[in-house]
Amino acid sequence: MKLERCIHKYRTILAEKSRTAKLWLEYIDYVDIVKLFIRAERLGNWNLHLVAIEKMFNLFAATGHSNYAKSSRLYLQLMRELPTDYPWLYQETFFSNEGNKAQFISLLSRYLTSDGQIVHNSTGDADTMIAASALEMAMEGKEVNIIADDTDVLILLMHHWRESMADIYLLAEPKKKGLQVWRIRDLVSKAGAAVTDRLLFIHAWSGCDTTSATLGQGKINLVKKIQISEEVQQISLLMSDPTATPEQVGKVGASLFVILFGGKHGDTLNYLRYVKYLEMVSSSKIVDPQKLPPTQRSAHFHSLRVHLQVMLWKRLTHEDLEFDPERWGWKLDGTRLSPIMTDLAAAPEALLKFVWCKCKLTSRNPCGTNTCSCRKHGLKCVTACGDCRGVNCLNAEDDIIDNLEENFNLEDQDAML
């Protein structure tokens, strides 16, 4: 504080003695405000963001930005009232910063522990820890109430709950509905053993936090297929088998996609994708790729991730896991795992490099300079090119020209005969 007072005093003396010094000191102050704003944005520090906005008022006014000056004052007033007027929005803004979130969790944990509460901090999948803790208490005969909005928690409880356990109640408050309470015993009884035994697979296959959902192929559709198809039941069992190999899982996963998209017995997934594309083209002017079945390799990696997730949920723990994520549809991207979508190109390389030009044959050097897109990319002109058709230009394939000349000469000879 003493140093700051000395610096402020010295700056005041400089500003009084020299107009140039005063100008540069004001410039430095404005640069500091901009740096403060940038720092607040990069750190996600909400309070610092508001401080920076407040410091900009004079800058807006001095530079003639009257609209900014008026709007920023209104903005600051509304944002300061955000915690009381819109607490849910303020929480999303505050917790979007990982540092804020970590500090809040640490503070809350210490407070609850000092109050005599049992606190578990999860470094992995929190849903799995919540379900495991609840099931452990239910096994001891204690009735459990869980407050959670995540579907993963509900699925885990329904699959692992047994008749010998005490009741578990799940309290959820969806955004569009009021408070809902489910008793796990009732849900398990209504779903039946055939569904609850395969519930982990159903949820992972049709989309969860770590696996993708397939457009138009929801959970209800998969449940119906399991209830009526013995083949789908066998596939679900293999996908939940800890001894299954990646090759087996990928193969049956592709077969399941064929069944879900209405393919015939013996169809490959790539062939079915081609058939569905033709059907889409013939019946509509708009082709929506999202509605097509996935490619063979995309389905393979999706199936691997589903299998790994089912194994994690079955064990309710990540400790001593013998499954290597990099063998089951994931790759290490720096320090984080990211899903492998496919290991093949979107199309053959020749097709991806396809280029055509619109050069005019009436020009001085048709396709003879780098203004020709084909020549610019180091490619020969093709039949799709606008005027030259890949023949009558300086960038045509020599073999094509020779063949055309040969055919032309043969036709001339035939005509003469």
C-alpha positions in Angstrom: 0.0 0.0 0.0 2.9 2.4 0.8 4.5 1.7 -2.5 1.2 2.4 -4.3 0.8 5.7 -2.5 4.3 6.7 -3.6 3.7 5.8 -7.2 0.4 7.6 -7.2 2.1 10.7 -5.7 4.9 10.6 -8.3 2.4 10.2 -11.2 0.5 13.3 -9.9 3.7 15.4 -9.8 4.6 14.3 -13.4 1.1 15.1 -14.7 1.2 18.6 -13.2 4.7 19.4 -14.6 4.2 18.1 -18.1 1.2 17.8 -20.5 3.1 15.1 -22.5 3.6 13.0 -19.3 0.0 13.5 -18.4 -1.1 12.2 -21.9 1.1 9.1 -21.6 0.0 8.3 -18.1 -3.7 8.5 -19.2 -2.8 6.2 -22.2 -1.2 3.7 -19.8 -4.3 3.8 -17.6 -6.5 3.0 -20.6 -4.2 0.1 -21.7 -4.4 -1.3 -18.1 -8.2 -1.3 -18.3 -8.1 -3.2 -21.6 -5.6 -5.7 -20.1 -7.9 -6.1 -17.1 -10.8 -6.9 -19.3 -8.8 -9.4 -21.3 -7.6 -11.1 -18.1 -11.2 -11.3 -16.8 -12.4 -13.0 -20.0 -9.5 -15.5 -20.2 -9.8 -16.5 -16.5 -13.6 -16.5 -16.6 -13.6 -14.2 -13.5 -17.1 -12.8 -13.4 -16.5 -10.2 -10.7 -13.3 -8.9 -12.4 -15.3 -8.7 -15.6 -17.8 -6.3 -14.0 -15.0 -4.2 -12.5 -13.4 -3.8 -15.9 -16.7 -2.8 -17.5 -17.2 -0.1 -14.8 -13.7 1.3 -15.4 -14.6 1.6 -19.1 -17.4 4.2 -18.6 -15.1 7.2 -18.7 -13.2 5.8 -21.7 -16.5 5.3 -23.7 -17.6 8.9 -22.8 -14.2 10.5 -23.6 -14.0 8.8 -27.0 -17.5 9.8 -28.1 -19.1 6.4 -27.9 -22.3 7.6 -26.2 -24.3 4.5 -27.0 -21.6 2.3 -25.4 -21.5 4.6 -22.4 -25.3 4.4 -21.9 -25.6 0.6 -22.7 -22.7 -0.4 -20.5 -24.2 1.4 -17.4 -27.5 -0.5 -18.0 -25.6 -3.8 -18.6 -23.6 -3.4 -15.3 -26.8 -2.7 -13.4 -28.5 -5.7 -14.7 -25.5 -8.0 -14.2 -25.1 -6.9 -10.6 -28.7 -8.0 -10.0 -28.2 -11.3 -11.7 -27.6 -13.4 -8.6 -30.9 -12.4 -7.1 -33.1 -12.0 -10.3 -31.8 -15.0 -12.2 -29.8 -17.3 -9.8 -29.8 -20.2 -12.2 -28.1 -18.2 -15.0 -25.6 -16.7 -12.5 -24.7 -20.3 -11.4 -24.1 -21.4 -15.0 -21.9 -18.3 -15.6 -20.0 -18.8 -12.3 -19.5 -22.5 -12.6 -18.4 -22.4 -16.2 -14.9 -21.5 -14.8 -13.2 -24.6 -13.6 -11.2 -22.7 -10.9 -14.4 -21.2 -9.4 -16.0 -24.7 -9.4 -13.1 -26.4 -7.8 -12.8 -23.7 -5.0 -16.5 -23.9 -4.4 -16.5 -27.7 -4.1 -13.5 -27.6 -1.7 -15.2 -25.0 0.5 -18.5 -26.8 0.5 -16.8 -30.2 1.4 -15.0 -28.6 4.3 -18.2 -27.0 5.6 -20.2 -30.2 5.4 -17.4 -32.3 7.0 -17.2 -29.9 9.9 -21.0 -30.3 10.3 -20.6 -34.0 10.8 -21.7 -35.0 7.3 -20.0 -37.8 5.3 -18.6 -36.3 2.1 -17.2 -38.2 -1.0 -15.4 -36.2 -3.7 -15.4 -38.0 -7.1 -12.4 -37.6 -9.4 -14.0 -39.8 -12.1 -17.6 -40.5 -12.9 -19.7 -38.9 -10.2 -22.9 -40.8 -11.3 -21.3 -44.1 -10.6 -20.1 -43.1 -7.2 -23.6 -41.8 -6.3 -25.3 -45.0 -7.4 -22.6 -47.2 -5.6 -23.0 -45.3 -2.3 -26.8 -45.5 -2.4 -26.7 -49.3 -3.2 -24.2 -49.9 -0.4 -26.5 -48.2 2.1 -29.6 -50.0 0.8 -27.8 -53.4 1.3 -27.4 -52.4 4.9 -31.1 -52.0 5.2 -31.2 -48.2 5.2 -33.8 -46.4 3.1 -32.0 -44.0 0.7 -33.2 -40.7 -1.0 -31.2 -39.5 -3.9 -31.6 -36.0 -5.5 -30.3 -36.2 -9.1 -31.5 -35.2 -12.6 -29.1 -37.4 -14.5 -30.5 -40.5 -16.3 -27.3 -42.4 -15.7 -28.0 -42.6 -12.0 -31.5 -43.9 -12.6 -30.3 -46.6 -15.0 -27.5 -47.7 -12.7 -29.9 -48.0 -9.7 -32.5 -50.0 -11.7 -29.9 -52.5 -13.0 -28.1 -53.1 -9.7 -31.0 -52.9 -7.2 -32.1 -56.3 -5.7 -35.2 -57.4 -3.8 -33.2 -57.9 -0.6 -32.2 -54.3 -0.5 -34.1 -51.4 1.2 -36.1 -48.9 -0.9 -34.2 -46.3 -2.9 -36.1 -43.1 -3.9 -34.9 -40.9 -6.7 -36.0 -37.3 -6.5 -35.6 -35.3 -9.8 -36.7 -31.8 -10.8 -36.7 -31.5 -14.6 -36.8 -28.0 -16.0 -40.1 -28.5 -17.8 -41.9 -30.4 -15.0 -42.1 -30.1 -11.2 -40.6 -32.4 -8.6 -40.8 -36.1 -9.4 -40.2 -39.0 -7.1 -39.5 -42.5 -8.3 -39.2 -45.6 -6.2 -36.7 -47.9 -7.8 -38.6 -51.0 -6.6 -41.6 -50.0 -8.7 -39.6 -49.1 -11.8 -37.8 -52.5 -11.7 -41.0 -54.4 -11.3 -42.7 -52.5 -14.2 -39.7 -52.9 -16.6 -39.2 -56.6 -16.0 -36.1 -58.7 -15.6 -35.5 -59.0 -19.4 -35.1 -55.2 -19.7 -33.4 -54.4 -16.4 -30.7 -57.1 -17.1 -29.9 -55.4 -20.4 -30.6 -51.8 -19.2 -26.9 -50.8 -19.1 -26.4 -51.9 -22.7 -29.6 -50.2 -23.9 -28.7 -46.9 -22.3 -25.0 -47.0 -23.5 -25.9 -48.0 -27.1 -28.7 -45.4 -27.6 -26.6 -42.5 -26.1 -25.2 -41.5 -22.8 -22.6 -39.1 -21.4 -19.7 -41.0 -23.1 -21.4 -42.5 -26.2 -23.2 -41.0 -29.2 -26.9 -41.3 -29.9 -28.1 -42.3 -33.4 -30.7 -40.1 -35.0 -34.1 -41.8 -35.1 -32.9 -44.8 -33.1 -33.9 -44.1 -29.5 -34.1 -46.2 -26.4 -37.7 -47.2 -26.9 -37.0 -48.6 -30.3 -34.1 -50.7 -29.0 -36.2 -52.0 -26.1 -38.9 -53.1 -28.5 -36.3 -54.9 -30.7 -34.9 -56.7 -27.6 -38.4 -57.9 -26.6 -39.2 -59.4 -30.0 -35.8 -60.4 -31.5 -33.8 -63.3 -30.1 -30.8 -62.2 -32.3 -30.8 -58.7 -30.6 -31.0 -60.4 -27.2 -27.9 -62.5 -28.0 -26.1 -59.4 -29.3 -26.9 -57.5 -26.1 -25.4 -60.4 -24.0 -22.2 -60.5 -26.0 -21.9 -56.7 -25.7 -22.1 -57.1 -22.0 -19.6 -60.0 -21.8 -16.3 -59.0 -20.2 -14.5 -61.8 -22.1 -15.5 -60.5 -25.5 -12.8 -59.3 -27.9 -12.8 -56.0 -29.8 -13.3 -57.9 -33.1 -16.4 -59.7 -31.7 -17.9 -56.5 -30.3 -17.3 -54.6 -33.5 -18.8 -57.3 -35.6 -22.1 -57.8 -33.6 -22.4 -54.0 -33.3 -22.4 -53.6 -37.1 -25.0 -56.4 -37.2 -27.2 -54.6 -34.7 -27.2 -51.4 -36.8 -28.3 -53.4 -39.8 -31.3 -54.8 -37.8 -32.2 -51.4 -36.4 -32.2 -49.7 -39.8 -34.3 -52.5 -41.3 -31.7 -54.3 -43.3 -32.0 -57.9 -44.6 -30.2 -60.9 -43.2 -26.7 -61.0 -44.7 -26.6 -57.2 -45.6 -23.4 -55.4 -44.7 -23.7 -52.0 -43.1 -21.9 -50.2 -45.9 -24.3 -51.8 -48.5 -27.3 -50.9 -46.4 -26.0 -47.3 -46.1 -25.8 -47.3 -50.0 -29.4 -48.6 -50.3 -30.8 -46.1 -47.8 -29.0 -43.3 -49.7 -30.6 -44.4 -53.0 -34.0 -44.5 -51.3 -33.5 -41.0 -49.9 -32.4 -39.6 -53.3 -35.3 -41.2 -55.2 -38.0 -40.0 -52.7 -36.7 -36.5 -51.8 -34.7 -33.6 -53.2 -33.0 -33.1 -49.9 -30.5 -35.7 -48.7 -30.0 -35.7 -44.9 -26.8 -37.7 -44.1 -27.7 -37.8 -40.4 -30.6 -40.2 -41.2 -28.3 -42.7 -43.0 -26.8 -45.7 -41.1 -23.2 -45.2 -39.9 -20.3 -46.6 -41.9 -18.9 -49.9 -41.0 -15.9 -48.5 -39.2 -17.9 -45.8 -37.3 -20.2 -48.5 -36.0 -17.1 -50.6 -35.0 -15.7 -47.8 -32.8 -19.1 -46.9 -31.4 -19.6 -50.5 -30.4 -16.2 -50.6 -28.6 -17.1 -47.5 -26.6 -20.5 -49.0 -25.6 -18.9 -52.2 -24.4 -16.3 -50.3 -22.3 -19.0 -48.2 -20.7 -21.1 -51.2 -19.9 -18.1 -52.9 -18.2 -17.5 -49.8 -16.1 -21.1 -49.6 -15.0 -21.3 -53.3 -14.2 -18.4 -53.0 -11.8 -19.5 -49.6 -10.4 -15.8 -48.6 -10.1 -12.8 -47.5 -12.2 -10.3 -49.1 -9.9 -8.1 -52.0 -11.1 -9.8 -51.8 -14.5 -8.2 -54.3 -16.9 -9.7 -52.6 -20.0 -7.4 -50.2 -21.8 -9.6 -47.4 -23.3 -7.3 -47.1 -26.2 -8.3 -50.6 -27.3 -12.0 -49.7 -26.9 -12.7 -46.8 -29.2 -10.7 -44.0 -27.5 -7.4 -42.2 -28.3 -5.1 -40.2 -26.1 -5.2 -36.6 -27.2 -2.6 -34.9 -25.0 -3.7 -35.7 -21.5 -7.3 -36.4 -22.3 -9.2 -39.2 -24.0 -11.2 -38.4 -27.1 -13.4 -40.8 -29.1 -12.2 -42.3 -32.4 -15.0 -41.6 -34.9 -13.5 -43.7 -37.8 -10.1 -44.7 -39.1 -11.0 -44.4 -42.8 -11.2 -41.3 -45.0 -14.6 -39.8 -45.7 -14.2 -40.7 -49.4 -11.5 -42.1 -51.7 -8.6 -39.8 -52.1 -9.1 -39.3 -55.8 -12.7 -38.1 -55.1 -11.6 -35.8 -52.2 -9.1 -34.1 -54.6 -11.6 -33.7 -57.4 -11.3 -30.2 -58.9 -12.8 -28.8 -62.1 -12.3 -25.5 -63.9 -14.4 -23.0 -65.9 -11.7 -21.8 -68.3 -12.9 -20.5 -71.7 -11.5 -22.0 -74.9 -11.7 -18.6 -76.4 -8.9 -17.3 -74.1 -5.3 -17.0 -75.4 -3.9 -20.0 -73.4 -6.9 -22.2 -72.4 -6.0 -23.9 -69.1 -2.4 -22.9 -69.7 -1.8 -20.7 -66.6 -2.4 -21.0 -62.9 -5.7 -19.1 -63.3 -7.0 -22.6 -64.2 -8.0 -24.3 -60.9 -7.0 -27.7 -62.2 -3.5 -26.6 -63.1 -3.1 -24.6 -59.9 -3.7 -27.7 -57.8 -1.3 -29.8 -60.0 -4.2 -31.8 -61.6 -5.2 -32.5 -65.2 -8.5 -31.2 -66.5 -11.4 -33.7 -66.5 -14.6 -34.2 -68.3 -16.5 -32.1 -65.8 -14.5 -29.0 -66.7 -16.8 -26.3 -68.1 -15.6 -25.5 -71.6 -12.6 -27.7 -72.4 -14.1 -31.0 -71.1 -10.6 -32.2 -70.3 -9.7 -32.5 -74.0 -9.4 -29.2 -75.9 -7.0 -27.4 -73.7 -3.3 -27.1 -72.7 -3.9 -29.1 -69.4 -5.5 -32.2 -70.9 -4.3 -35.7 -70.3 -2.0 -36.7 -73.3 -3.4 -40.3 -73.4 -7.0 -39.0 -73.8 -6.0 -36.7 -76.7 -4.0 -39.6 -78.4 -7.0 -41.9 -78.0 -9.4 -39.3 -79.4 -7.1 -38.6 -82.4 -6.7 -42.4 -83.0 -10.5 -42.9 -83.0 -10.9 -39.8 -85.2 -8.4 -41.2 -87.8 -10.1 -44.6 -87.8 -13.5 -43.0 -88.4 -12.0 -41.0 -91.3 -10.6 -44.1 -92.8 -13.9 -45.9 -92.5 -15.6 -43.0 -94.2 -13.1 -43.0 -97.1 -13.6 -46.8 -97.6 
